[in-house]
Amino acid sequence: MRNHSLIRQWQLLKLLAKKPATPKELASHFTESLRTIYRDIEALKSAGFPIKTSRVEAGSFYYMDVSLLKLILE
């Protein structure tokens, strides 16, 4: 099961690097619960990935600060 989580988290990073997404959209895309998505996001943030949250009137969405990611990887 650990491999499945790592693969999903890697795919999550790739998705967020392309475009912002709501937790609900991510849960639907991966056919996982919202709770799993929240855990994955927190795990990735704890590992140092620059995932940001933006709150708007309709809810919130996640996105990755790609410019910061490039600095981390260099």
Secondary structure, 3 states (H helix, E strand, C coil): CHHHHHHHHHHHHHHHHHCCECHHHHHHHHCCCHHHHHHHHHHHHHCCCCEEEEEECCEEEEEECHHHHHHHHC
